[in-house]
Amino acid sequence: DPEDFRDHDEWLQLMMSAHHATGGEGRHEFIEWSTQDPDYSDMAEDIGRRWDSLHANRDDGVTVASLNRYLVKAKRNDLL
């Protein structure tokens, strides 16, 4: 749920991990997902610019493993 990522730092970490996991090719999907939050529904262009500022080969420690942790956490929350 994109509303679970209203904290900027968590959202940024998620974006960086999705970027890494997709080699930068998940831009459209990430923007579409992010703008499902009503607070950010009109921010597609800004989110796209943020995505474009990332580099798939950048070593910032945020990887597909980070994305997997978010997915596991989301699944656990759905089961509660």
Stockholm file with secondary structure:
# STOCKHOLM 1.0

chainA/1-80         DPEDFRDHDEWLQLMMSAHHATGGEGRHEFIEWSTQDPDYSDMAEDIGRRWDSLHANRDDGVTVASLNRYLVKAKRNDLL
#=GR chainA/1-80 SS CGGGGCSHHHHHHHHHHHHHHHTTTTHHHHHHHHTTSGGGTTCHHHHHHHHHTCCTTCCSSCCHHHHHHHHHHHHHHHHC
#=GC SS_cons        CGGGGCSHHHHHHHHHHHHHHHTTTTHHHHHHHHTTSGGGTTCHHHHHHHHHTCCTTCCSSCCHHHHHHHHHHHHHHHHC
//
